Amino acid sequence: MTEGETHGVLIYLARGAATVRASGKTIGQCEAGTYLGEMTVL
């Protein structure tokens, strides 16, 4: 996913990790078991 883009999907991170960045700065970390994307998909 890229900042500023619209996605109509919800992604479940089953394993591994993902770094969350905004404006080039790291603002968080997502671990296995978390969701990424648009929660209104549900």
mmJSON file of the N, C-alpha and C atoms, coordinates in Angstrom:
{"data_MODEL":{"atom_site":{
"group_PDB":["ATOM","ATOM","ATOM","ATOM","ATOM","ATOM","ATOM","ATOM","ATOM","ATOM","ATOM","ATOM","ATOM","ATOM","ATOM","ATOM","ATOM","ATOM","ATOM","ATOM","ATOM","ATOM","ATOM","ATOM","ATOM","ATOM","ATOM","ATOM","ATOM","ATOM","ATOM","ATOM","ATOM","ATOM","ATOM","ATOM","ATOM","ATOM","ATOM","ATOM","ATOM","ATOM","ATOM","ATOM","ATOM","ATOM","ATOM","ATOM","ATOM","ATOM","ATOM","ATOM","ATOM","ATOM","ATOM","ATOM","ATOM","ATOM","ATOM","ATOM","ATOM","ATOM","ATOM","ATOM","ATOM","ATOM","ATOM","ATOM","ATOM","ATOM","ATOM","ATOM","ATOM","ATOM","ATOM","ATOM","ATOM","ATOM","ATOM","ATOM","ATOM","ATOM","ATOM","ATOM","ATOM","ATOM","ATOM","ATOM","ATOM","ATOM","ATOM","ATOM","ATOM","ATOM","ATOM","ATOM","ATOM","ATOM","ATOM","ATOM","ATOM","ATOM","ATOM","ATOM","ATOM","ATOM","ATOM","ATOM","ATOM","ATOM","ATOM","ATOM","ATOM","ATOM","ATOM","ATOM","ATOM","ATOM","ATOM","ATOM","ATOM","ATOM","ATOM","ATOM","ATOM","ATOM"],
"id":[1,2,3,4,5,6,7,8,9,10,11,12,13,14,15,16,17,18,19,20,21,22,23,24,25,26,27,28,29,30,31,32,33,34,35,36,37,38,39,40,41,42,43,44,45,46,47,48,49,50,51,52,53,54,55,56,57,58,59,60,61,62,63,64,65,66,67,68,69,70,71,72,73,74,75,76,77,78,79,80,81,82,83,84,85,86,87,88,89,90,91,92,93,94,95,96,97,98,99,100,101,102,103,104,105,106,107,108,109,110,111,112,113,114,115,116,117,118,119,120,121,122,123,124,125,126],
"type_symbol":["N","C","C","N","C","C","N","C","C","N","C","C","N","C","C","N","C","C","N","C","C","N","C","C","N","C","C","N","C","C","N","C","C","N","C","C","N","C","C","N","C","C","N","C","C","N","C","C","N","C","C","N","C","C","N","C","C","N","C","C","N","C","C","N","C","C","N","C","C","N","C","C","N","C","C","N","C","C","N","C","C","N","C","C","N","C","C","N","C","C","N","C","C","N","C","C","N","C","C","N","C","C","N","C","C","N","C","C","N","C","C","N","C","C","N","C","C","N","C","C","N","C","C","N","C","C"],
"label_atom_id":["N","CA","C","N","CA","C","N","CA","C","N","CA","C","N","CA","C","N","CA","C","N","CA","C","N","CA","C","N","CA","C","N","CA","C","N","CA","C","N","CA","C","N","CA","C","N","CA","C","N","CA","C","N","CA","C","N","CA","C","N","CA","C","N","CA","C","N","CA","C","N","CA","C","N","CA","C","N","CA","C","N","CA","C","N","CA","C","N","CA","C","N","CA","C","N","CA","C","N","CA","C","N","CA","C","N","CA","C","N","CA","C","N","CA","C","N","CA","C","N","CA","C","N","CA","C","N","CA","C","N","CA","C","N","CA","C","N","CA","C","N","CA","C","N","CA","C"],
"label_alt_id":[null,null,null,null,null,null,null,null,null,null,null,null,null,null,null,null,null,null,null,null,null,null,null,null,null,null,null,null,null,null,null,null,null,null,null,null,null,null,null,null,null,null,null,null,null,null,null,null,null,null,null,null,null,null,null,null,null,null,null,null,null,null,null,null,null,null,null,null,null,null,null,null,null,null,null,null,null,null,null,null,null,null,null,null,null,null,null,null,null,null,null,null,null,null,null,null,null,null,null,null,null,null,null,null,null,null,null,null,null,null,null,null,null,null,null,null,null,null,null,null,null,null,null,null,null,null],
"label_comp_id":["MET","MET","MET","THR","THR","THR","GLU","GLU","GLU","GLY","GLY","GLY","GLU","GLU","GLU","THR","THR","THR","HIS","HIS","HIS","GLY","GLY","GLY","VAL","VAL","VAL","LEU","LEU","LEU","ILE","ILE","ILE","TYR","TYR","TYR","LEU","LEU","LEU","ALA","ALA","ALA","ARG","ARG","ARG","GLY","GLY","GLY","ALA","ALA","ALA","ALA","ALA","ALA","THR","THR","THR","VAL","VAL","VAL","ARG","ARG","ARG","ALA","ALA","ALA","SER","SER","SER","GLY","GLY","GLY","LYS","LYS","LYS","THR","THR","THR","ILE","ILE","ILE","GLY","GLY","GLY","GLN","GLN","GLN","CYS","CYS","CYS","GLU","GLU","GLU","ALA","ALA","ALA","GLY","GLY","GLY","THR","THR","THR","TYR","TYR","TYR","LEU","LEU","LEU","GLY","GLY","GLY","GLU","GLU","GLU","MET","MET","MET","THR","THR","THR","VAL","VAL","VAL","LEU","LEU","LEU"],
"label_asym_id":["A","A","A","A","A","A","A","A","A","A","A","A","A","A","A","A","A","A","A","A","A","A","A","A","A","A","A","A","A","A","A","A","A","A","A","A","A","A","A","A","A","A","A","A","A","A","A","A","A","A","A","A","A","A","A","A","A","A","A","A","A","A","A","A","A","A","A","A","A","A","A","A","A","A","A","A","A","A","A","A","A","A","A","A","A","A","A","A","A","A","A","A","A","A","A","A","A","A","A","A","A","A","A","A","A","A","A","A","A","A","A","A","A","A","A","A","A","A","A","A","A","A","A","A","A","A"],
"label_entity_id":["1","1","1","1","1","1","1","1","1","1","1","1","1","1","1","1","1","1","1","1","1","1","1","1","1","1","1","1","1","1","1","1","1","1","1","1","1","1","1","1","1","1","1","1","1","1","1","1","1","1","1","1","1","1","1","1","1","1","1","1","1","1","1","1","1","1","1","1","1","1","1","1","1","1","1","1","1","1","1","1","1","1","1","1","1","1","1","1","1","1","1","1","1","1","1","1","1","1","1","1","1","1","1","1","1","1","1","1","1","1","1","1","1","1","1","1","1","1","1","1","1","1","1","1","1","1"],
"label_seq_id":[1,1,1,2,2,2,3,3,3,4,4,4,5,5,5,6,6,6,7,7,7,8,8,8,9,9,9,10,10,10,11,11,11,12,12,12,13,13,13,14,14,14,15,15,15,16,16,16,17,17,17,18,18,18,19,19,19,20,20,20,21,21,21,22,22,22,23,23,23,24,24,24,25,25,25,26,26,26,27,27,27,28,28,28,29,29,29,30,30,30,31,31,31,32,32,32,33,33,33,34,34,34,35,35,35,36,36,36,37,37,37,38,38,38,39,39,39,40,40,40,41,41,41,42,42,42],
"pdbx_PDB_ins_code":[null,null,null,null,null,null,null,null,null,null,null,null,null,null,null,null,null,null,null,null,null,null,null,null,null,null,null,null,null,null,null,null,null,null,null,null,null,null,null,null,null,null,null,null,null,null,null,null,null,null,null,null,null,null,null,null,null,null,null,null,null,null,null,null,null,null,null,null,null,null,null,null,null,null,null,null,null,null,null,null,null,null,null,null,null,null,null,null,null,null,null,null,null,null,null,null,null,null,null,null,null,null,null,null,null,null,null,null,null,null,null,null,null,null,null,null,null,null,null,null,null,null,null,null,null,null],
"Cartn_x":[0.841,0.0,0.893,0.402,1.156,0.306,0.927,0.241,-0.466,-1.722,-2.491,-3.301,-3.033,-3.8,-5.029,-6.102,-7.323,-7.366,-7.663,-7.786,-9.124,-9.805,-11.083,-10.933,-9.784,-9.532,-9.11,-9.267,-8.802,-7.8,-6.611,-5.557,-5.323,-5.257,-4.932,-3.479,-2.679,-1.262,-1.129,-1.051,-1.047,0.292,1.385,2.698,3.65,4.721,5.686,5.317,5.801,5.559,5.59,5.011,5.006,5.305,6.103,6.419,5.436,4.91,3.964,4.714,4.673,5.369,4.403,4.594,3.83,4.799,4.726,5.612,7.079,7.415,8.796,9.289,8.423,8.82,8.11,8.828,8.226,7.351,6.065,5.132,4.555,4.867,4.339,4.823,4.406,4.768,3.532,3.21,2.103,2.683,2.218,2.693,1.658,2.039,1.117,-0.161,-1.294,-2.589,-3.301,-2.731,-3.378,-3.956,-4.829,-5.46,-4.886,-4.77,-4.307,-5.346,-5.635,-6.541,-7.795,-8.794,-10.036,-10.999,-11.213,-12.095,-13.551,-13.956,-15.358,-15.68,-14.677,-14.932,-15.809,-15.624,-16.416,-17.858],
"Cartn_y":[-1.158,0.0,1.229,2.281,3.524,4.661,5.5,6.643,7.464,7.807,8.653,7.903,6.623,5.824,5.24,5.085,4.496,3.023,2.174,0.737,0.276,-0.555,-1.09,-2.484,-2.749,-4.082,-4.0,-5.122,-5.271,-6.42,-6.197,-7.202,-7.693,-9.012,-9.624,-10.072,-9.585,-9.935,-11.202,-12.346,-13.641,-13.953,-13.531,-13.771,-12.677,-12.512,-11.467,-10.149,-9.073,-7.737,-6.722,-5.564,-4.477,-3.172,-2.336,-1.029,-0.012,0.846,1.886,3.204,3.847,5.126,6.172,7.396,8.54,9.691,10.296,11.411,11.033,9.781,9.32,8.948,9.075,8.753,7.491,6.645,5.453,5.859,5.447,5.824,4.616,3.418,2.238,0.952,-0.141,-1.473,-2.346,-3.114,-4.064,-5.464,-6.225,-7.591,-8.57,-9.823,-10.871,-10.823,-11.023,-11.003,-9.67,-8.702,-7.402,-7.21,-6.226,-5.905,-4.604,-4.525,-3.315,-2.961,-1.708,-1.294,-0.621,-0.638,0.08,-0.784,-0.408,-1.201,-1.142,-0.16,-0.091,-1.186,-1.939,-3.075,-4.095,-4.212,-5.179,-4.747],
"Cartn_z":[0.0,0.0,0.0,-0.611,-0.689,-0.125,0.659,1.266,0.198,0.471,-0.427,-1.468,-1.654,-2.606,-1.919,-2.677,-2.16,-2.548,-1.566,-1.8,-1.265,-2.007,-1.553,-0.988,-0.393,0.139,1.598,2.253,3.627,3.613,4.133,4.12,5.541,5.689,6.967,6.907,7.818,7.872,8.715,8.03,8.724,9.383,8.763,9.357,8.902,9.629,9.313,9.969,9.379,9.923,8.792,9.049,8.071,8.8,8.187,8.74,8.177,9.045,8.634,8.566,7.403,7.217,6.675,7.109,6.612,6.413,5.272,4.931,5.12,4.799,4.883,6.265,7.274,8.65,9.121,9.829,10.408,11.58,11.522,12.588,13.314,12.821,13.495,12.868,13.493,13.039,13.181,12.163,12.222,12.297,13.247,13.448,12.902,12.82,12.376,13.197,12.532,13.207,13.126,12.413,12.292,10.888,10.764,9.492,8.957,7.644,6.962,5.904,5.769,4.71,5.242,4.419,4.683,5.498,6.729,7.603,7.173,6.369,5.938,4.925,4.457,3.566,4.27,5.585,6.347,6.414],
"occupancy":[1.0,1.0,1.0,1.0,1.0,1.0,1.0,1.0,1.0,1.0,1.0,1.0,1.0,1.0,1.0,1.0,1.0,1.0,1.0,1.0,1.0,1.0,1.0,1.0,1.0,1.0,1.0,1.0,1.0,1.0,1.0,1.0,1.0,1.0,1.0,1.0,1.0,1.0,1.0,1.0,1.0,1.0,1.0,1.0,1.0,1.0,1.0,1.0,1.0,1.0,1.0,1.0,1.0,1.0,1.0,1.0,1.0,1.0,1.0,1.0,1.0,1.0,1.0,1.0,1.0,1.0,1.0,1.0,1.0,1.0,1.0,1.0,1.0,1.0,1.0,1.0,1.0,1.0,1.0,1.0,1.0,1.0,1.0,1.0,1.0,1.0,1.0,1.0,1.0,1.0,1.0,1.0,1.0,1.0,1.0,1.0,1.0,1.0,1.0,1.0,1.0,1.0,1.0,1.0,1.0,1.0,1.0,1.0,1.0,1.0,1.0,1.0,1.0,1.0,1.0,1.0,1.0,1.0,1.0,1.0,1.0,1.0,1.0,1.0,1.0,1.0],
"B_iso_or_equiv":[0.0,0.0,0.0,0.0,0.0,0.0,0.0,0.0,0.0,0.0,0.0,0.0,0.0,0.0,0.0,0.0,0.0,0.0,0.0,0.0,0.0,0.0,0.0,0.0,0.0,0.0,0.0,0.0,0.0,0.0,0.0,0.0,0.0,0.0,0.0,0.0,0.0,0.0,0.0,0.0,0.0,0.0,0.0,0.0,0.0,0.0,0.0,0.0,0.0,0.0,0.0,0.0,0.0,0.0,0.0,0.0,0.0,0.0,0.0,0.0,0.0,0.0,0.0,0.0,0.0,0.0,0.0,0.0,0.0,0.0,0.0,0.0,0.0,0.0,0.0,0.0,0.0,0.0,0.0,0.0,0.0,0.0,0.0,0.0,0.0,0.0,0.0,0.0,0.0,0.0,0.0,0.0,0.0,0.0,0.0,0.0,0.0,0.0,0.0,0.0,0.0,0.0,0.0,0.0,0.0,0.0,0.0,0.0,0.0,0.0,0.0,0.0,0.0,0.0,0.0,0.0,0.0,0.0,0.0,0.0,0.0,0.0,0.0,0.0,0.0,0.0],
"pdbx_formal_charge":[null,null,null,null,null,null,null,null,null,null,null,null,null,null,null,null,null,null,null,null,null,null,null,null,null,null,null,null,null,null,null,null,null,null,null,null,null,null,null,null,null,null,null,null,null,null,null,null,null,null,null,null,null,null,null,null,null,null,null,null,null,null,null,null,null,null,null,null,null,null,null,null,null,null,null,null,null,null,null,null,null,null,null,null,null,null,null,null,null,null,null,null,null,null,null,null,null,null,null,null,null,null,null,null,null,null,null,null,null,null,null,null,null,null,null,null,null,null,null,null,null,null,null,null,null,null],
"auth_seq_id":[1,1,1,2,2,2,3,3,3,4,4,4,5,5,5,6,6,6,7,7,7,8,8,8,9,9,9,10,10,10,11,11,11,12,12,12,13,13,13,14,14,14,15,15,15,16,16,16,17,17,17,18,18,18,19,19,19,20,20,20,21,21,21,22,22,22,23,23,23,24,24,24,25,25,25,26,26,26,27,27,27,28,28,28,29,29,29,30,30,30,31,31,31,32,32,32,33,33,33,34,34,34,35,35,35,36,36,36,37,37,37,38,38,38,39,39,39,40,40,40,41,41,41,42,42,42],
"auth_comp_id":["MET","MET","MET","THR","THR","THR","GLU","GLU","GLU","GLY","GLY","GLY","GLU","GLU","GLU","THR","THR","THR","HIS","HIS","HIS","GLY","GLY","GLY","VAL","VAL","VAL","LEU","LEU","LEU","ILE","ILE","ILE","TYR","TYR","TYR","LEU","LEU","LEU","ALA","ALA","ALA","ARG","ARG","ARG","GLY","GLY","GLY","ALA","ALA","ALA","ALA","ALA","ALA","THR","THR","THR","VAL","VAL","VAL","ARG","ARG","ARG","ALA","ALA","ALA","SER","SER","SER","GLY","GLY","GLY","LYS","LYS","LYS","THR","THR","THR","ILE","ILE","ILE","GLY","GLY","GLY","GLN","GLN","GLN","CYS","CYS","CYS","GLU","GLU","GLU","ALA","ALA","ALA","GLY","GLY","GLY","THR","THR","THR","TYR","TYR","TYR","LEU","LEU","LEU","GLY","GLY","GLY","GLU","GLU","GLU","MET","MET","MET","THR","THR","THR","VAL","VAL","VAL","LEU","LEU","LEU"],
"auth_asym_id":["A","A","A","A","A","A","A","A","A","A","A","A","A","A","A","A","A","A","A","A","A","A","A","A","A","A","A","A","A","A","A","A","A","A","A","A","A","A","A","A","A","A","A","A","A","A","A","A","A","A","A","A","A","A","A","A","A","A","A","A","A","A","A","A","A","A","A","A","A","A","A","A","A","A","A","A","A","A","A","A","A","A","A","A","A","A","A","A","A","A","A","A","A","A","A","A","A","A","A","A","A","A","A","A","A","A","A","A","A","A","A","A","A","A","A","A","A","A","A","A","A","A","A","A","A","A"],
"auth_atom_id":["N","CA","C","N","CA","C","N","CA","C","N","CA","C","N","CA","C","N","CA","C","N","CA","C","N","CA","C","N","CA","C","N","CA","C","N","CA","C","N","CA","C","N","CA","C","N","CA","C","N","CA","C","N","CA","C","N","CA","C","N","CA","C","N","CA","C","N","CA","C","N","CA","C","N","CA","C","N","CA","C","N","CA","C","N","CA","C","N","CA","C","N","CA","C","N","CA","C","N","CA","C","N","CA","C","N","CA","C","N","CA","C","N","CA","C","N","CA","C","N","CA","C","N","CA","C","N","CA","C","N","CA","C","N","CA","C","N","CA","C","N","CA","C","N","CA","C"],
"pdbx_PDB_model_num":[1,1,1,1,1,1,1,1,1,1,1,1,1,1,1,1,1,1,1,1,1,1,1,1,1,1,1,1,1,1,1,1,1,1,1,1,1,1,1,1,1,1,1,1,1,1,1,1,1,1,1,1,1,1,1,1,1,1,1,1,1,1,1,1,1,1,1,1,1,1,1,1,1,1,1,1,1,1,1,1,1,1,1,1,1,1,1,1,1,1,1,1,1,1,1,1,1,1,1,1,1,1,1,1,1,1,1,1,1,1,1,1,1,1,1,1,1,1,1,1,1,1,1,1,1,1]
}}}
